[in-house]
């Protein structure tokens, strides 16, 4: 086979691979819409410990706080307005925490604050909230050393977390999706290498003849 033909085939294969990579990148980007840290207000609750009572308290506070804040921001579409509404009602959130502690007969310290808080990556359907600092309501119960829980208060998406379990489980699903995508990419890569090897073998076998 003539050298020019070999060069043409190799160039065509290179273009084919680059085209596939480009289309793959566009497809992945279209599946997930990333939200910036400035577009959300979040909630994080740190339980005192991983004991059954402390975790039950965390979940009860979660339910009551989420219900109260969802009602507060009902009909609010502006982020800054929602943020001001939540920050201005911290006393109400403190009352909720105190009431839940009293209901369970627990004498435990707590702190409710509104500040920038670190969060891991979170996926809601095709919407990705990347890891980073977010304006958030942080509720620390006791020593705050137990398993924590987090969600998006505004826009109100906490109900999705309560339906699907704690955020840790949701993050595991994100990791699983990433692994599956990596496996698919490796399979395609092997397929391309196999095609290239076959073309090369055919070229050299033709030259020997």
C-alpha positions in Angstrom: 0.0 0.0 0.0 1.3 3.5 -0.9 2.5 5.7 1.9 0.1 8.4 0.9 -2.8 6.0 1.4 -1.5 5.0 4.9 -1.2 8.7 5.9 -4.7 9.4 4.6 -6.2 6.4 6.6 -4.4 7.5 9.8 -5.5 11.1 9.4 -9.1 9.9 8.8 -9.0 7.8 12.0 -7.6 10.7 14.0 -10.5 13.0 12.8 -13.0 10.2 13.7 -11.6 10.0 17.2 -11.6 13.7 17.8 -15.1 14.0 16.5 -16.3 11.3 18.9 -14.6 13.0 21.8 -16.2 16.3 21.0 -19.7 14.8 20.7 -19.2 12.9 23.9 -18.2 16.1 25.8 -21.3 18.0 24.5 -23.6 15.1 25.4 -22.3 14.9 29.0 -22.6 18.7 29.4 -26.2 18.7 28.1 -27.2 16.1 30.7 -26.2 18.1 33.7 -26.9 21.8 34.4 -24.4 23.2 36.9 -25.7 25.8 39.5 -23.2 28.3 40.9 -22.8 28.9 44.7 -24.4 32.3 44.3 -27.7 30.8 43.1 -28.8 28.9 46.2 -29.4 29.0 50.0 -28.7 25.7 51.8 -29.3 24.0 55.1 -26.8 21.9 57.1 -27.6 20.2 60.4 -24.8 18.7 62.5 -26.1 16.0 64.9 -24.5 15.7 68.4 -23.5 12.1 67.7 -24.5 9.0 65.8 -26.7 7.6 68.6 -30.3 6.7 67.8 -31.7 9.6 69.9 -29.4 12.2 68.4 -30.1 11.1 64.9 -33.8 11.1 65.5 -33.6 14.6 66.9 -31.7 15.7 63.8 -34.4 14.3 61.5 -37.3 15.9 63.6 -35.6 19.3 63.5 -34.9 18.8 59.7 -38.6 18.2 59.0 -39.9 21.1 61.1 -37.3 23.6 59.8 -37.9 22.6 56.2 -41.6 22.9 56.6 -41.3 26.4 58.2 -38.8 27.8 55.7 -40.8 26.3 52.7 -43.8 28.2 54.0 -41.7 31.4 54.5 -40.4 31.5 50.9 -43.7 30.3 49.2 -44.2 32.6 46.3 -40.8 34.2 46.5 -38.8 34.0 43.2 -35.9 36.4 43.9 -32.9 34.8 45.6 -31.9 37.9 47.5 -35.4 38.2 48.9 -35.5 34.6 49.8 -32.1 34.9 51.5 -33.3 37.9 53.5 -36.5 36.1 54.5 -34.5 33.1 55.8 -31.8 35.1 57.6 -34.5 37.3 59.2 -36.2 34.3 60.7 -33.3 32.7 62.5 -35.1 33.3 65.8 -38.0 31.2 64.6 -35.6 28.4 63.6 -34.1 28.6 67.1 -37.6 28.2 68.6 -38.1 25.1 66.5 -34.9 23.5 67.7 -35.7 24.4 71.3 -39.2 22.9 71.0 -37.9 19.7 69.5 -35.3 19.3 72.3 -38.0 19.9 74.9 -40.3 17.4 73.1 -37.6 14.7 73.4 -36.6 15.7 76.9 -33.0 16.4 75.9 -30.8 19.0 77.6 -28.5 19.7 74.7 -26.8 22.9 73.6 -27.3 24.2 70.1 -26.4 27.0 67.7 -28.2 28.4 64.7 -26.3 30.6 62.3 -26.5 32.0 58.8 -23.1 32.2 57.1 -21.0 30.7 54.3 -20.8 26.9 54.8 -18.8 24.2 53.0 -20.8 21.7 51.0 -19.9 18.6 48.9 -21.3 18.1 45.3 -25.0 17.4 45.2 -27.1 16.1 42.3 -30.9 16.8 41.9 -32.0 15.1 38.8 -30.0 16.8 36.0 -29.1 19.8 38.2 -25.6 19.8 39.8 -24.8 21.9 42.9 -20.9 21.7 42.9 -18.8 21.5 46.0 -18.0 24.8 47.6 -19.1 27.6 50.0 -22.8 28.5 50.0 -24.9 30.9 52.1 -26.6 28.5 54.5 -28.5 28.0 57.7 -26.1 25.9 59.9 -27.6 24.1 62.9 -25.1 22.6 65.3 -26.5 20.3 67.9 -24.4 19.6 71.0 -20.9 18.7 69.9 -21.9 18.5 66.2 -19.9 15.3 65.7 -22.6 13.0 64.4 -23.7 12.3 60.8 -24.9 15.5 59.3 -27.7 16.3 56.8 -27.9 18.9 54.1 -30.2 20.2 51.4 -31.2 23.2 49.3 -33.6 25.6 51.1 -33.9 28.0 48.3 -35.1 27.1 45.7 -36.9 24.6 48.0 -35.5 21.1 47.2 -35.2 19.6 50.7 -38.3 17.5 50.1 -36.3 15.6 47.4 -33.6 14.7 50.0 -36.2 13.5 52.5 -37.8 11.3 49.9 -34.5 9.8 48.8 -32.7 9.6 52.1 -29.6 11.4 53.5 -27.4 13.4 51.2 -24.6 10.8 51.6 -26.7 8.2 49.7 -27.3 10.7 46.9 -23.6 11.4 46.6 -23.0 7.7 46.2 -25.3 7.7 43.2 -23.4 10.6 41.7 -20.1 8.6 42.1 -21.8 5.5 40.5 -22.8 7.5 37.5 -19.3 8.8 37.1 -17.9 5.3 37.3 -20.4 4.1 34.6 -19.4 6.9 32.3 -15.7 6.1 32.8 -16.4 2.4 32.0 -18.2 3.4 28.8 -15.3 5.7 27.7 -12.8 2.9 28.3 -14.9 0.5 26.3 -15.0 2.9 23.4 -11.3 3.6 23.7 -10.5 -0.1 23.4 -12.9 -0.3 20.4 -11.0 2.5 18.6 -7.6 0.9 19.4 -8.9 -2.4 18.1 -10.0 -0.8 14.8 -6.6 0.9 14.5 -4.8 -2.4 15.1 -6.9 -4.1 12.4 -6.2 -1.3 9.9 -2.5 -1.5 10.7 -2.4 -5.3 10.3 -4.2 -5.1 6.9 -1.8 -2.4 5.7 1.3 -4.4 6.5 -0.2 -7.7 5.4 -0.9 -6.1 2.0 2.6 -4.8 1.8 4.0 -8.3 2.4 1.9 -9.7 -0.4 
